Each structure stands twice: as structure tokens, then as C-alpha cells.
Amino acid sequence: MPQLPDAAEFEIARRAHRRLAMLKAFYRHLAVYIGVNALLHLINLVNGHRYWAIWPLLGWGIAITVQAASAFEWPLRLLAPDWEQRKLQQLMAAERRRPPMDGPAGTG
């Protein structure tokens, strides 16, 4: 008989599903933003009048940026106490994947 998840696992799954929904909504919004703004720029170019299509691009772009910050938890991740340690580990892993340099560091 399968085990039922305990309350902590249920809460983790609930939060993960919520984040997934936020990410999916962001990517849908981004696709609409790109498509609509491409169409507006095409209309602006064909119309030949002064360049007005930048204003919806900038205004809507602010909303996209705010939604991205929320979906990817940018302010929270950057301000978290363990951010520096996590970033250091990420950079060290990237350095391990790079080919070794010739000679000791700093010898050019």
C-alpha cells in the first residue's frame, strides 16, 4: 500500500505547484508580449508615422519585469543570507567544467 505524504511533503508539493503555475503564466505572458509588440512594431513601420510603438513596449515591459521578478523570486534570492555561498558553489562548479589553463595562475 502506498504511503501518504506527511504534512511537510504536502506543503512542499503545494508550494512547488504554485511556483510552477507562476512560471507557466510568466512564459505565456512573455510570448503574448513578444507577439503583440512585434505586430505593433510592424504596424508602426508600415504606417510610416513617428515611432510610437516603443511606448507599449516599455510600459508593458515594466509589467513583464515585475512578473518575472515574482516568478523567479529575484529579490528574495539575491537578498537571502545564503546567496553568496550558493553563488560561490555555482561558480566553482563552472570552473571545474572548464579545461585547465597552461601553467600556474597569473603567469600568463
PEKAPE-V403399 format. One record per residue. N is the residue number from 0. RES is the residue in one letter. SS is DSSP state (A for helix, B for strand, O for the rest). OMEGA is omega in whole degrees, -180 to 180 (999 if undefined). NEAR is the number of other C-alpha atoms within 8 Angstrom. Layout:
n=N res=RES ss=SS omega=OMEGA near=NEAR
n=N res=RES ss=SS omega=OMEGA near=NEAR
This chain:
n=0 res=M ss=O omega=-178 near=2
n=1 res=P ss=O omega=179 near=3
n=2 res=Q ss=O omega=174 near=4
n=3 res=L ss=O omega=180 near=4
n=4 res=P ss=O omega=178 near=7
n=5 res=D ss=O omega=-175 near=6
n=6 res=A ss=A omega=-179 near=6
n=7 res=A ss=A omega=178 near=7
n=8 res=E ss=A omega=178 near=8
n=9 res=F ss=A omega=180 near=9
n=10 res=E ss=A omega=177 near=8
n=11 res=I ss=A omega=179 near=8
n=12 res=A ss=A omega=180 near=8
n=13 res=R ss=A omega=179 near=8
n=14 res=R ss=A omega=179 near=8
n=15 res=A ss=A omega=178 near=8
n=16 res=H ss=A omega=178 near=8
n=17 res=R ss=A omega=178 near=8
n=18 res=R ss=A omega=178 near=9
n=19 res=L ss=A omega=178 near=8
n=20 res=A ss=A omega=178 near=8
n=21 res=M ss=A omega=179 near=9
n=22 res=L ss=A omega=179 near=10
n=23 res=K ss=A omega=179 near=8
n=24 res=A ss=A omega=178 near=8
n=25 res=F ss=A omega=-178 near=12
n=26 res=Y ss=A omega=175 near=8
n=27 res=R ss=A omega=180 near=8
n=28 res=H ss=A omega=179 near=9
n=29 res=L ss=A omega=179 near=9
n=30 res=A ss=A omega=178 near=8
n=31 res=V ss=A omega=179 near=8
n=32 res=Y ss=A omega=-179 near=9
n=33 res=I ss=A omega=-179 near=8
n=34 res=G ss=A omega=-178 near=8
n=35 res=V ss=A omega=-179 near=8
n=36 res=N ss=A omega=174 near=11
n=37 res=A ss=A omega=178 near=8
n=38 res=L ss=A omega=179 near=8
n=39 res=L ss=A omega=178 near=9
n=40 res=H ss=A omega=177 near=9
n=41 res=L ss=A omega=177 near=8
n=42 res=I ss=A omega=180 near=8
n=43 res=N ss=A omega=-180 near=13
n=44 res=L ss=A omega=-180 near=8
n=45 res=V ss=A omega=-179 near=6
n=46 res=N ss=A omega=176 near=6
n=47 res=G ss=O omega=178 near=6
n=48 res=H ss=O omega=-180 near=6
n=49 res=R ss=O omega=-175 near=5
n=50 res=Y ss=O omega=-178 near=6
n=51 res=W ss=O omega=-173 near=6
n=52 res=A ss=A omega=179 near=10
n=53 res=I ss=A omega=-175 near=7
n=54 res=W ss=A omega=175 near=7
n=55 res=P ss=A omega=179 near=9
n=56 res=L ss=A omega=-179 near=9
n=57 res=L ss=A omega=-179 near=8
n=58 res=G ss=A omega=180 near=8
n=59 res=W ss=A omega=178 near=9
n=60 res=G ss=A omega=176 near=9
n=61 res=I ss=A omega=179 near=8
n=62 res=A ss=A omega=178 near=8
n=63 res=I ss=A omega=-179 near=11
n=64 res=T ss=A omega=178 near=8
n=65 res=V ss=A omega=179 near=8
n=66 res=Q ss=A omega=178 near=9
n=67 res=A ss=A omega=179 near=11
n=68 res=A ss=A omega=179 near=10
n=69 res=S ss=A omega=-177 near=8
n=70 res=A ss=A omega=-178 near=10
n=71 res=F ss=O omega=178 near=7
n=72 res=E ss=O omega=-177 near=9
n=73 res=W ss=A omega=-177 near=9
n=74 res=P ss=A omega=-178 near=7
n=75 res=L ss=A omega=-179 near=7
n=76 res=R ss=A omega=-177 near=8
n=77 res=L ss=A omega=-178 near=7
n=78 res=L ss=A omega=-179 near=7
n=79 res=A ss=O omega=-177 near=7
n=80 res=P ss=O omega=-177 near=5
n=81 res=D ss=O omega=-178 near=6
n=82 res=W ss=A omega=-177 near=10
n=83 res=E ss=A omega=180 near=7
n=84 res=Q ss=A omega=179 near=7
n=85 res=R ss=A omega=-180 near=8
n=86 res=K ss=A omega=178 near=8
n=87 res=L ss=A omega=179 near=8
n=88 res=Q ss=A omega=179 near=8
n=89 res=Q ss=A omega=180 near=8
n=90 res=L ss=A omega=177 near=8
n=91 res=M ss=A omega=178 near=8
n=92 res=A ss=A omega=178 near=8
n=93 res=A ss=A omega=179 near=8
n=94 res=E ss=A omega=179 near=7
n=95 res=R ss=A omega=-179 near=7
n=96 res=R ss=A omega=-180 near=6
n=97 res=R ss=O omega=177 near=6
n=98 res=P ss=O omega=-179 near=5
n=99 res=P ss=O omega=178 near=4
n=100 res=M ss=O omega=177 near=6
n=101 res=D ss=O omega=175 near=4
n=102 res=G ss=O omega=180 near=6
n=103 res=P ss=O omega=-179 near=6
n=104 res=A ss=O omega=176 near=6
n=105 res=G ss=O omega=-179 near=4
n=106 res=T ss=O omega=174 near=5
n=107 res=G ss=O omega=999 near=4
